[in-house]
Amino acid sequence: MTNPRDIVLGGKTFSVPPLPLRISKVASPLLRRLSRPTDPGKPESSFAARVLAANGSVLAVEDAENADLIEIAWLAASAADRTLTRDQFEDLPITGMDLINAFFAMRWQSGEWIAPEDAKGESPAQGEAQAA
């Protein structure tokens, strides 16, 4: 089982544990939707691949993708802090990069995307991309 991963949302640090089933069953479909190619013939068409390809440049995020990212970040924060309310979460000054980092952390914590390093017991660096 993986260790907690820290994410920062709106300047607040959340230590996201391995996901309990109540969160995993909601997060997994969202994570898969953002990780799968929108065009089956083009693996680079997934949201995850577009983020990695952007390499610091401007990234266009569709409204539906943004809604999924927000929900994923909420799930991450609520897994880390069960006392956090949705209103408190939505009052945080969360940036687009915060949402993207939460997405990659949740992919890791879901257990669905494991890097080869994990087999050796090593965790990838924060924000490091995992297999799609």
Secondary structure, DSSP 8 states (H G I E B T S, - for coil): ----EEEEETTEEEEE-S--HHHHHHHHHHHHHHHS-SBTTBGGGSHHHHHHHHTTS-----HHHHHHHHHHHHHHHHHH-TT--HHHHHTS---HHHHHHHHHHHHHHHTSS--GGGGGT----TT-----
